[in-house]
Amino acid sequence: MQTDLGRDMAITIIEVPVISEAIRRLGAPVSALVRVGGLLLTCGMPPIDHRTGAIVSGDIEAQARAAIDALSFTLTFAGSSLAQVAKSTIFITEATLMPAMNDVYKTYFPHGYPARSLVAVKPWTAPFDLEIECIAEA
């Protein structure tokens, strides 16, 4: 779906196999991926198994890997990659989980980290402990 913003720019919602449907099953009115100009913007990506669409449970390391793998899959589907990420925002349920999440996160950006915000959020009603969103070059 495309929405004209005027100014020679449009928003295009990109349906990502498995991921978009998994996001819809969570009940939130959100698109997994949107393109505007030369940028790709993801939703707050929960720990989704990008092969099955199942929510990945387990420790924060497993959830972080699943969320970042789902982001990588989503960006790759649109012709980009984690290497093109300029900014990420991480929402996490407990500040005490940040160090373990950071240990996983840094392995996905071996050539330099994007700008990033990391926010502890309470209360949290979802059946997982983090979401990661990003803005990447298309």
C-alpha positions in Angstrom: 0.0 0.0 0.0 1.3 3.5 -0.8 0.3 6.8 0.7 1.3 10.1 -1.0 2.8 12.6 1.4 3.2 15.3 -1.3 6.6 16.8 -1.5 7.5 14.0 -4.0 7.6 11.5 -1.1 5.4 8.5 -0.5 5.1 5.9 2.3 5.1 2.4 1.1 4.0 -0.4 3.5 6.1 -3.6 2.7 4.5 -6.9 3.5 7.3 -9.2 4.8 6.7 -12.9 4.5 6.1 -14.6 7.9 7.0 -11.4 9.9 4.0 -9.2 8.8 1.5 -11.9 9.7 3.2 -12.7 13.0 3.0 -9.0 13.9 -0.7 -8.9 13.0 -1.3 -12.0 15.2 -0.1 -9.9 18.2 -3.1 -7.6 17.7 -1.2 -4.3 17.3 -2.3 -2.0 14.5 1.2 -1.7 13.0 3.2 -2.5 9.9 6.4 -4.5 10.2 8.2 -2.4 7.6 7.7 1.0 5.8 9.7 2.7 3.2 9.8 6.5 2.9 12.2 8.1 0.5 15.5 6.3 0.9 14.8 5.0 4.3 13.3 1.8 5.8 11.6 2.0 9.2 10.8 -1.2 11.1 8.2 -1.6 13.9 9.4 -2.6 17.3 10.4 -6.1 16.4 9.6 -8.7 19.0 11.5 -12.0 19.2 9.9 -13.7 16.2 11.3 -16.8 14.6 11.4 -15.5 11.0 11.0 -19.0 9.6 7.8 -20.0 11.6 6.4 -16.7 12.9 6.4 -18.1 16.5 7.3 -15.9 19.4 10.7 -17.0 20.8 10.7 -17.4 24.6 13.6 -18.1 26.8 16.4 -15.9 28.2 17.1 -12.4 27.0 20.0 -13.6 24.8 17.7 -16.0 22.9 15.0 -13.2 22.6 17.6 -10.6 21.4 19.0 -13.0 18.8 15.5 -13.8 17.5 14.5 -10.1 17.3 17.7 -9.1 15.5 17.5 -12.1 13.2 13.9 -11.0 12.4 15.1 -7.5 11.7 17.9 -8.7 9.5 15.4 -10.9 7.5 13.0 -7.9 7.2 15.7 -5.5 6.0 17.1 -8.1 3.6 13.7 -8.7 2.1 13.6 -5.0 1.3 17.1 -5.0 -0.2 18.9 -3.6 2.8 20.8 -5.1 5.7 21.9 -4.6 9.3 25.0 -2.9 7.9 22.7 -0.1 6.6 21.1 0.6 10.0 21.6 4.2 11.1 19.5 4.2 14.3 18.0 1.5 16.5 15.7 1.8 19.6 15.4 -1.1 22.1 12.6 -1.4 24.5 13.3 -3.8 27.3 11.3 -4.8 30.4 14.0 -4.7 33.0 17.2 -2.6 33.2 19.0 -5.6 34.7 18.6 -7.4 31.3 20.5 -4.7 29.4 24.1 -6.1 29.8 23.2 -9.6 28.5 21.2 -8.0 25.6 24.2 -5.8 24.8 26.4 -8.8 24.6 24.2 -10.3 21.9 23.5 -6.9 20.1 27.2 -6.0 19.6 27.9 -9.3 17.7 25.5 -8.2 15.0 27.4 -4.9 14.3 31.0 -5.9 14.0 32.0 -2.9 11.9 30.5 -0.1 14.0 27.4 0.5 16.0 24.4 2.5 14.8 23.1 5.3 16.9 20.9 3.7 19.6 18.5 4.4 22.4 17.8 1.7 25.0 14.7 2.2 27.2 13.4 0.2 30.1 9.6 0.0 29.9 7.0 -0.9 32.6 4.4 -2.2 32.8 4.8 -4.6 29.9 1.9 -6.8 28.8 3.5 -8.7 25.9 4.7 -12.3 26.3 8.3 -11.3 25.6 10.9 -9.0 27.2 12.1 -6.8 24.4 11.4 -5.1 21.0 14.0 -3.6 18.7 13.2 -1.1 16.0 15.5 0.4 13.5 15.9 3.0 10.7 18.0 1.8 7.8 19.1 3.1 4.4 17.1 1.4 1.7 
